[in-house]
Amino acid sequence: MTSRMRTILRTTAVVVAAVLSGCQKTPQQAAENKAASKIAIEKHDDGSVTIKTSEAEFELSPHTYLRTSLVANGTKQTLDDPSSNQSGSTATVDGKPVDDFVIDPTTISIADAEGKLGPAGKRVDATAKSAGSGLEEKLSIEVYDNFPTVAIWSASFQNNGLKPIKLDKASLQEHRINASLADSSAKPHQLWSYQGASYEWGQDEILPIPAKFSRPNVMGAVVHEGVGGGVPVVAFWTKSVGMAIGHIETIPEVLSLRVEVSTDDRIGTKVSMTPDVTLEPGHSFATPRTFVAVYHGDFYEPLHLWSSVLQKEGWQLAKPNREDFGIAWCGWGYEFNVTPKDMLGTIPKLKELGIHWATLDDRWFNAYGDWEPRKETFPDDSIRKMVDEFHKQGIKAQIWWYPLTAENGTGKWESHKYVVSQVAKEHPDWLILDKNGKPAKMFRDLAVMCPALPEVQEYHKKLAEKFIRDWGFDGHKLDNIYTVPACYNPKHHHKSPEDSIRAVADVYRAIYQTTRELKPDSVTQICPCGTAPNLAWLPYMDQAVTADPVGGVQVRRRVKMYKAVLGPESAVYGDHVELSEMSKDAKGEWTEHGRDFSSTLGTGGVLGTKFTWPPNNPKFAKVALTPDKEQHWKKWTDLYNSKMLSSGEFKNLYVYGYDVPEAYAIEKDGRMYYAFYAASPQTSWKGKIELRGLQPGKYRVRDYVNNQDLGEIDASSPTMNVAFKGSLLVEADKE
C-alpha cells in the first residue's frame, strides 16, 4: 500500500474516531466541553495570529513560525529568536526545497477546541500556501486552559496543483533558539538540553550544547548498531526559561527531532519527516500531531507535560507495587556462564544485606527465541529447583530475557554462535524481512519476530506464563529493549512497513498484563541498555531502570527523567552500583568499580548490585564482595531499607545545570529529604545550600548517612553553609 493511501486511511480513522467519540458523549460531558475558555486570540490582517493564555503567549507569523514566550507578572521571556521572515514549516518537493509558505489571512478561523486535553480551549485553523510549488499546508493550533504553556500543531500538506508531485520531506515546528535572550552573559548556544533519542550506548541525553553540535535524534526506527525508539521530545533551558518540541502520538512515529548549532551560533531544531510519497492533485499527507511548550525549570518540566498530555490522550501508565522498591542483586557478576551453585551461593550475604530479589541474568538459555535452559549450565529442572530454593529462603527471583528475538543461523554474540532456533524453524514466516526480502536484524545481530502478528503476541504471552507460572519466577528483566525494524514481509499484509514499529507495545502489553495477572506483586523491568527508552513500551513496565549508566551522574539524571515521565512516585532501579563509577582501560573498554550508592538513594532510586561471593575467585575479583566492600554495602542497604525514599514523592525543586551544587528533594512520611552532589565522588564542595519546599516553621537538619546534626534552619530562610566530599544527604525534621 502506498504512503499516500496509508495517510488517507490514518486521517479517515482519526475523523471516524472523533465522530464516534462525539456520539458517545454523555450530557454531562457535552456540558463540560462548553466551558468558557479564558484564552485570548487575535488575528491580524497580515495573516499572523496572537494566542494569549494565563502563562504563555504564542505568536504565529504569516510564515508559519510559532514563537513561544513564558509570561509571568506581565513580563515575557523566550528563547525563540526567528530570523526575518523565517518559515516555521518547510518541505522538499520533487527534490527541491519549499520554504515560502505564507498564511492566507482569509483562511484563518477561530473556534473552541474539542480535543481531550480539557473542557476549555481554543483552536486556530489556517491555510499556508506555497506560490512556487502548488503545495498547501492546512494547519491547526490548539491551546487548552488546563495546559496553558503547550500548543498542539496538526497539519496536512496538500497538492493543490494540476500534476502529481513527489513529497520527499516535510518539517514542522522549526525554531531558532538563542540563550542570550534569557541570559545576556551567555552565548546563543550556551544552554542545557534534553534529547530523547535512543542512539548510542552511553551517550548523554542531557547535556550542555557545545559551539559545534549536530544530532539527528531519529525517533521510532532502528538506528545506530540496532538501538532506537526514544522519547520524542527535545528540550532546552536556561536558569529562567525553557522550551521544548516533539510529537504527542501515543504510538511511535518515525521522524527526526534534529538539533544543530548554525554558523550564527543559534540552535536550530525542528520536527522532520520523510514521507517519500507521490501526491496526486487534491491529495494530502497528514503529519503526526506535534507540540511546542514553554516553561520554567529543567528537562523534568517538559517531560512531565508531555506525559500528562499523552495520558489525556489515552496513555495509561502502570502502577508500581511494593516489590518494585526492593533492593535487587543480579547474577551478572558471574557473567555468561553462571550456574545454580553461583546463584544460590550468595543467599547468606543477600539475607545479611537485607536483599530479597535475585536476578538470573544473560545466557542461562540455549537459543534466543526458544528460551529453554542450557544443558551445560542448567541441566534438567535445575532452574525450577533454584527458584524454589530462593523462595524457601524468602528471596524472590527475576529472569533475564530478550523478547521478539530469534536466532536464524547467522551471527554471534560474545562466545555464543547462533544456531537456527526452533521457533525460526517452525515459524519462518513470523520474521521481519527487510526491503531485500532478507531477515532484518536488530541489536546483537539477531533476527526479529514481527510484533504486529497476533501469533507472535500469543507466543510471548505463553513465554511469560512459562517463566512466571511454570518455572515460578516472580518477574522479568527484559534487556536490550529498543524498537524493531520496519517490516516488508509480504505474508504479513501490512498496510505500512512501519506497522511493526507501531505494534511493539502489543507484545510488551501481553508480557506485562500476563505477569501481573499471575503474580500481582511481580516486577517487570525493561532496560534500553545505555540509551533513552521507547514510548511504545513505557506503559508496560512497573520498574524503570537507569539502563547501564556510565557513572553516577547518568544514574541521577535518569532517575529524574523517569520520575518526570512515569510519575514522582514511580519505581526506578538505579542499576548495579558497580556501574556508578567507570573508567576506560588501555584498550578503550569500560571497567566498573563503583561504590556510589548515594546517587541512587538520594534521588529516590532503587538500589542494586551484582557482587560475587565468596570473594576467592580471581576471575570475578573486580566485583567480589570483599570484607571492606561488605561493610560499605551493609551500611547503604540498611540506610535504604530504613528510609525507603524510592517510594516517596520526588519533588522537582532544582534546575539541573544551573543550581549548584546539583540537588534533589523527596518528601516521605511528612519529612523532606535532600541530596546534594559534587562533580564526582572524589570532589569536595564547600558553600551554601538551600533546602527548598519546606512548610513554614523551624527544622532540625541532619546528615543521615554519617549521623551528624547540621543545625537548625527556618523555612523563611532555608540556607546553610556546608562542606562535603562527593555527596551530602540530609533530612529536615520540623521542630
Secondary structure by P-SEA (a helix, b strand, c coil): ccaaaaaaaaaaaaaaaaaaaaaaccaaaaaaaaccccbbbbbccccbbbbbcccbbbbbccccbbbbbbbcccbbbbccccccccccbbbbcccccccbbbbccccbbbbbbcccccccbbbbbbbbbbccccbbbbbbbbbbcccccbbbbbbbbbccccbbbbbcccccbbbbbbccccccccccccbbbbbcccccccccccccccccccccccccccccccccccccbbbbbccccccccccccccccccccccccccccbbbbbbbbcccccccccccccccccccccccccaaaaaaaaaaaaaaacbbbbbbccccccbbbbcccccccccccccccaaaaaaaacccbbbbccccccccccccccccccccaaaaaaaaaaaaacbbbbbbbcccccccccccccccccccccccccccccbbbcccccbbbccccccccccccaaaaaaaaaaaaaacccccccccccccbbbbccccccccccccccccccaaaaaaaaaaaaaaaacccbbbbbbcccbbbbcccccccccccccccccaaaaaaaaaaaaaaacccbbbbcccccccbbbbccccbbbbbcccaaaaaaabbbbbbbccccccccccccccccaaaaaaaaaaaaaaaaccccccccccccccccccccbbbbbcccbbbbbbbccccccccbbbbbbcccccbbbbbbccccccccbbbbccccccccccccccccccccc
